[in-house]
Amino acid sequence: MKNRSGKIINSLFTSLLIFALFSCGLTKSLYVEFPEKSAKELPENIQSLLLVARVVDDGYTNLKTDSLQKIFYRQEFNYDTIINDIQAVDTTLKAIGELLFESGRYDFVIPENRFPDYKKNAFITGEMSWDEVKALCDTFKTDAVVSIDHFRTRVITTYNKEDYFVPFENTFSSRSTATMKVGFETVIRIYDPAAEKIRNRFILRDTLYWEDSAADINELFGRFTPVKQALTETGVAVALELSHQISPVWHEEKRWLYESGGPEMKKAAQLARSGQWEQAVPLWKKTAENSKSKSLKSKAEFNLALAYEMLDDLETSISWALKSYETMYRTNTYNYLELLKNRKSETDNH
């Protein structure tokens, strides 16, 4: 009798374990990204941006890579100079546009005449008049103007050749080393014509650094980053810095999705995994409404909660998560419901 009871208890434990695995283990994970607002993100009414650079004047040049490099070689690659490069400014504008668009938050326009005339004081381009800002926004159908109003790049290069003794060869050898620093200082203003307000003034400063060495000087400079390319990379660095300031930051989180339960559940899951959440919703709703199985019904309701979270409707998402929880208790449903409530609270507090 004692042994039989033990078998019954073990059998019951096994059945409960199988039930737990069956009810919770048929989910499959997926990774999704959520935006988090940056500290200096623009107001919601500003969606489209006109990008211009009010810095290019007669002091700017657009030398080809080889021509610019020869200037530094004539100085034996020991040179310290300010370079006003049109391509670097143009790269900055284009990179800003692409990064802001990829963030999913902004559209952008770069006009053909992206280097408009401007007035400059002793150190920096003066602010645009609001008549000019409004005229530009009206012409290009944008909500605001992002203007590069100061752009300065200083290039410092060094070259050094050192001789050293190699004991095991009982001879002398040499090694050439080159370094390059590009320091940038940029001022970018964002003009809001509706409020007649400069929303942000960004002063961006940093220094990019390159270093390499080789036994042969030709090998060294054959692979060393050209000055022209360094200036282009500097423009990208400026764009990245601005984008980080005003674009949402995307972070990845793990979610769970029920895929089993019939052809409609499977088809809806395939749609969801390809990002077609709106198309998946009717299939899950049909399953939730028509299924006589509480287990399947709660799974469809759980998936609907996930779908509405992906569609950025947290109220409806929480509603479906509650329905799933009430239809059949599952630990992962409870945990997901708590997660949704926390997200809703954080969203409401921003």
C-alpha positions as CSV (number, residue, x, y, z in Angstrom):
1,M,0.0,0.0,0.0
2,K,2.8,2.3,0.9
3,N,4.6,1.6,-2.4
4,R,1.4,2.1,-4.4
5,S,0.8,5.5,-2.8
6,G,4.3,6.5,-3.7
7,K,3.6,5.5,-7.3
8,I,0.3,7.5,-7.3
9,I,2.1,10.5,-5.9
10,N,4.9,10.2,-8.4
11,S,2.4,9.7,-11.2
12,L,0.4,12.8,-10.1
13,F,3.6,14.9,-9.9
14,T,4.5,13.7,-13.4
15,S,1.0,14.6,-14.7
16,L,1.2,18.1,-13.2
17,L,4.7,18.6,-14.7
18,I,3.5,17.6,-18.1
19,F,0.5,19.9,-17.7
20,A,2.8,22.8,-16.8
21,L,5.1,22.1,-19.7
22,F,2.1,21.7,-22.0
23,S,0.4,24.9,-20.9
24,C,3.4,27.1,-20.8
25,G,6.1,25.4,-22.9
26,L,4.4,25.8,-26.3
27,T,5.3,29.5,-26.5
28,K,8.1,30.6,-28.7
29,S,10.3,33.6,-28.0
30,L,10.8,36.6,-30.2
31,Y,12.7,39.8,-29.8
32,V,11.1,43.2,-30.3
33,E,12.4,46.7,-30.1
34,F,10.8,49.6,-28.2
35,P,11.7,53.3,-28.5
36,E,12.6,55.3,-25.5
37,K,12.4,59.1,-25.7
38,S,15.7,61.0,-25.6
39,A,16.0,63.8,-23.1
40,K,16.0,66.5,-25.9
41,E,13.6,64.9,-28.3
42,L,11.5,67.5,-30.2
43,P,7.8,68.1,-29.6
44,E,5.4,65.7,-31.2
45,N,4.1,68.3,-33.6
46,I,7.5,68.4,-35.2
47,Q,7.8,65.4,-37.5
48,S,9.5,66.7,-40.6
49,L,12.8,68.6,-40.7
50,L,14.5,70.7,-43.3
51,L,18.3,70.3,-43.2
52,V,20.6,73.1,-44.3
53,A,24.2,74.3,-43.5
54,R,24.7,78.0,-43.2
55,V,28.5,77.8,-43.0
56,V,29.8,77.4,-46.5
57,D,31.5,80.5,-47.9
58,D,34.5,81.3,-50.1
59,G,36.8,79.9,-47.5
60,Y,35.5,76.4,-48.1
61,T,37.1,74.0,-50.7
62,N,36.4,70.6,-52.0
63,L,39.8,69.2,-52.9
64,K,40.0,65.6,-54.1
65,T,41.6,63.0,-51.9
66,D,45.0,62.9,-53.6
67,S,45.3,66.7,-53.8
68,L,44.5,67.2,-50.1
69,Q,46.9,64.4,-49.2
70,K,49.8,65.9,-51.1
71,I,49.5,69.1,-49.0
72,F,50.2,67.0,-45.9
73,Y,53.0,65.0,-47.6
74,R,54.7,68.3,-48.6
75,Q,54.9,69.0,-44.8
76,E,56.3,65.5,-44.2
77,F,53.0,64.6,-42.6
78,N,53.8,66.9,-39.7
79,Y,51.1,69.5,-40.1
80,D,48.5,71.4,-38.0
81,T,45.8,73.2,-39.9
82,I,42.1,74.2,-40.1
83,I,40.4,72.7,-43.1
84,N,37.0,73.9,-44.3
85,D,35.8,71.0,-46.5
86,I,32.5,71.2,-48.3
87,Q,32.2,67.4,-48.6
88,A,32.5,67.0,-44.8
89,V,29.6,69.5,-44.3
90,D,27.6,67.8,-47.0
91,T,28.2,64.4,-45.4
92,T,27.1,65.7,-42.1
93,L,23.8,66.8,-43.5
94,K,23.1,63.6,-45.4
95,A,24.1,61.4,-42.4
96,I,21.8,63.5,-40.1
97,G,18.9,62.9,-42.4
98,E,19.5,59.2,-42.8
99,L,19.9,58.7,-39.0
100,L,16.9,60.7,-38.1
101,F,14.8,58.9,-40.7
102,E,16.0,55.4,-39.5
103,S,15.0,56.3,-35.9
104,G,11.4,56.1,-37.1
105,R,10.7,59.5,-35.5
106,Y,11.4,62.1,-38.2
107,D,11.1,62.7,-42.0
108,F,13.6,65.0,-43.6
109,V,14.2,67.2,-46.7
110,I,17.6,68.3,-47.9
111,P,17.1,71.0,-50.6
112,E,19.2,71.4,-53.6
113,N,20.4,74.7,-52.3
114,R,21.4,73.3,-48.9
115,F,24.1,76.0,-48.4
116,P,22.0,79.2,-48.3
117,D,23.5,82.6,-47.9
118,Y,23.9,83.8,-44.3
119,K,25.2,86.6,-42.2
120,K,28.1,85.9,-39.9
121,N,29.4,87.7,-36.8
122,A,32.9,87.5,-35.5
123,F,32.7,83.8,-34.5
124,I,29.5,82.2,-35.6
125,T,26.7,82.4,-38.1
126,G,23.9,84.7,-36.9
127,E,20.4,83.3,-36.2
128,M,17.9,83.1,-39.0
129,S,15.0,85.5,-39.0
130,W,11.6,83.9,-38.4
131,D,10.3,85.2,-41.8
132,E,13.2,83.2,-43.4
133,V,12.4,80.1,-41.3
134,K,8.7,80.2,-42.1
135,A,9.4,80.8,-45.8
136,L,11.7,77.7,-45.9
137,C,9.2,75.5,-44.0
138,D,6.3,76.6,-46.3
139,T,8.3,76.0,-49.4
140,F,9.5,72.5,-48.4
141,K,6.4,71.5,-46.3
142,T,8.4,70.8,-43.1
143,D,7.7,71.6,-39.5
144,A,11.2,72.9,-38.5
145,V,14.6,73.7,-39.8
146,V,17.8,72.1,-38.6
147,S,20.7,74.4,-39.4
148,I,24.4,73.8,-39.1
149,D,25.5,77.3,-38.0
150,H,29.1,76.6,-37.2
151,F,31.4,73.9,-38.5
152,R,35.1,73.9,-37.7
153,T,37.6,71.0,-38.3
154,R,41.2,71.1,-37.2
155,V,43.6,68.4,-38.6
156,I,46.8,67.6,-36.8
157,T,49.1,64.9,-38.3
158,T,52.5,63.6,-37.1
159,Y,55.0,61.3,-38.7
160,N,58.0,59.8,-36.9
161,K,60.6,57.2,-37.9
162,E,62.6,55.4,-35.2
163,D,65.7,53.3,-35.5
164,Y,66.2,50.5,-33.0
165,F,68.7,47.7,-32.5
166,V,67.7,44.1,-33.0
167,P,70.0,42.0,-30.7
168,F,69.4,38.5,-32.1
169,E,70.1,39.8,-35.6
170,N,72.9,42.1,-34.5
171,T,71.6,44.8,-36.7
172,F,69.5,48.0,-36.8
173,S,66.0,48.3,-38.1
174,S,63.5,51.1,-38.3
175,R,59.7,51.6,-37.9
176,S,57.5,54.5,-39.2
177,T,54.6,55.7,-37.2
178,A,51.8,58.1,-38.3
179,T,49.1,59.7,-36.2
180,M,46.1,62.0,-37.2
181,K,43.7,63.9,-35.0
182,V,40.6,65.6,-36.3
183,G,39.0,67.9,-33.8
184,F,35.6,69.2,-34.6
185,E,33.4,72.0,-33.2
186,T,29.9,72.3,-34.5
187,V,26.9,74.5,-33.5
188,I,23.5,73.2,-34.7
189,R,20.3,75.1,-34.1
190,I,16.7,73.8,-34.5
191,Y,14.2,76.5,-35.5
192,D,10.5,76.0,-34.7
193,P,8.5,78.5,-36.8
194,A,5.1,77.8,-35.2
195,A,6.4,78.7,-31.8
196,E,9.0,81.2,-33.1
197,K,11.5,79.5,-30.9
198,I,14.9,77.9,-31.2
199,R,14.1,74.5,-29.7
200,N,17.7,73.4,-29.3
201,R,21.2,74.8,-29.6
202,F,23.7,72.0,-29.7
203,I,27.4,72.7,-29.3
204,L,29.2,69.5,-30.3
205,R,32.9,69.0,-29.7
206,D,35.1,66.0,-29.9
207,T,38.3,64.6,-31.4
208,L,38.7,61.6,-33.6
209,Y,42.1,59.8,-33.6
210,W,44.0,57.5,-36.0
211,E,47.3,55.8,-35.5
212,D,49.3,53.1,-37.4
213,S,52.9,52.0,-37.8
214,A,54.9,49.8,-40.2
215,A,58.4,48.9,-41.1
216,D,58.0,50.4,-44.5
217,I,56.7,53.9,-45.1
218,N,55.0,53.0,-48.3
219,E,53.1,50.2,-46.6
220,L,52.2,52.6,-43.8
221,F,50.7,55.3,-46.0
222,G,49.2,52.8,-48.4
223,R,46.8,51.7,-45.7
224,F,46.6,54.8,-43.5
225,T,43.3,56.7,-43.5
226,P,43.5,59.7,-46.0
227,V,42.8,63.1,-44.6
228,K,39.8,63.5,-46.9
229,Q,38.2,60.3,-45.6
230,A,38.9,61.3,-42.0
231,L,37.0,64.5,-42.6
232,T,34.1,62.6,-44.1
233,E,34.1,60.2,-41.0
234,T,34.1,63.3,-38.8
235,G,30.9,64.5,-40.5
236,V,29.3,61.1,-39.7
237,A,30.5,61.5,-36.1
238,V,28.7,64.9,-35.8
239,A,25.5,63.4,-37.2
240,L,25.6,60.5,-34.8
241,E,26.0,62.8,-31.9
242,L,23.0,65.0,-32.9
243,S,20.9,61.9,-33.6
244,H,21.6,60.5,-30.2
245,Q,20.4,63.8,-28.7
246,I,17.0,64.1,-30.4
247,S,16.1,60.6,-31.6
248,P,14.5,57.9,-29.6
249,V,16.8,55.2,-28.3
250,W,15.7,51.7,-29.3
251,H,16.2,48.8,-26.9
252,E,15.5,45.1,-27.4
253,E,13.2,43.0,-25.2
254,K,12.1,39.4,-25.2
255,R,8.5,38.4,-25.7
256,W,6.6,35.2,-26.0
257,L,4.1,34.1,-28.7
258,Y,1.8,31.1,-28.8
259,E,1.9,29.4,-32.2
260,S,0.1,26.1,-31.8
261,G,-3.6,25.5,-31.8
262,G,-4.6,25.1,-35.4
263,P,-3.9,26.6,-38.9
264,E,-5.2,30.1,-37.9
265,M,-2.9,30.3,-34.9
266,K,0.0,29.2,-37.0
267,K,-0.8,31.6,-39.8
268,A,-1.3,34.5,-37.4
269,A,2.0,33.8,-35.8
270,Q,3.8,33.8,-39.2
271,L,2.2,37.2,-39.9
272,A,3.3,38.5,-36.5
273,R,6.9,37.4,-37.0
274,S,7.0,39.3,-40.3
275,G,5.8,42.4,-38.5
276,Q,2.2,42.2,-39.8
277,W,0.5,42.5,-36.5
278,E,-2.6,44.2,-37.8
279,Q,-3.2,41.3,-40.2
280,A,-2.7,38.8,-37.4
281,V,-5.3,40.4,-35.0
282,P,-8.5,39.2,-36.8
283,L,-7.2,35.6,-36.9
284,W,-6.5,35.6,-33.1
285,K,-9.8,37.3,-32.4
286,K,-11.7,34.6,-34.4
287,T,-9.9,31.9,-32.4
288,A,-10.6,33.6,-29.1
289,E,-14.3,34.0,-30.0
290,N,-15.0,30.5,-31.4
291,S,-12.7,28.2,-29.5
292,K,-14.4,25.9,-27.0
293,S,-11.1,25.2,-25.4
294,K,-10.2,27.5,-22.5
295,S,-6.5,26.8,-23.1
296,L,-6.6,27.8,-26.8
297,K,-8.9,30.7,-26.1
298,S,-6.5,32.1,-23.5
299,K,-3.5,31.6,-25.8
300,A,-5.2,33.6,-28.6
301,E,-6.1,36.3,-26.0
302,F,-2.5,36.4,-24.9
303,N,-1.3,36.8,-28.4
304,L,-3.8,39.7,-28.9
305,A,-2.3,41.4,-25.9
306,L,1.1,41.1,-27.5
307,A,-0.2,42.4,-30.8
308,Y,-1.7,45.5,-29.3
309,E,1.5,46.2,-27.4
310,M,3.3,46.0,-30.7
311,L,0.7,48.4,-32.1
312,D,1.5,50.8,-29.3
313,D,-2.0,50.5,-27.7
314,L,-1.2,49.6,-24.1
315,E,-4.7,50.1,-22.8
316,T,-6.1,47.5,-25.2
317,S,-3.1,45.2,-24.6
318,I,-3.7,45.2,-20.9
319,S,-7.4,44.5,-21.5
320,W,-6.6,41.3,-23.6
321,A,-3.9,40.2,-21.1
322,L,-6.6,40.4,-18.3
323,K,-9.0,38.3,-20.4
324,S,-6.3,35.7,-21.0
325,Y,-5.5,35.6,-17.3
326,E,-9.2,35.2,-16.4
327,T,-9.8,32.6,-19.0
328,M,-6.9,30.4,-17.7
329,Y,-4.2,31.2,-15.2
330,R,-0.7,30.9,-16.4
331,T,2.5,32.3,-14.7
332,N,3.7,33.8,-17.9
333,T,0.4,35.6,-18.4
334,Y,0.6,37.0,-14.9
335,N,4.2,38.2,-15.5
336,Y,3.3,39.7,-18.8
337,L,0.4,41.6,-17.3
338,E,2.7,43.0,-14.7
339,L,5.1,44.1,-17.4
340,L,2.4,45.8,-19.4
341,K,1.2,47.7,-16.3
342,N,4.7,48.9,-15.6
343,R,5.1,50.0,-19.2
344,K,1.8,51.9,-19.0
345,S,2.8,53.6,-15.8
346,E,6.2,54.7,-17.2
347,T,4.5,56.0,-20.4
348,D,1.9,58.0,-18.4
349,N,4.6,59.6,-16.3
350,H,6.6,60.8,-19.3
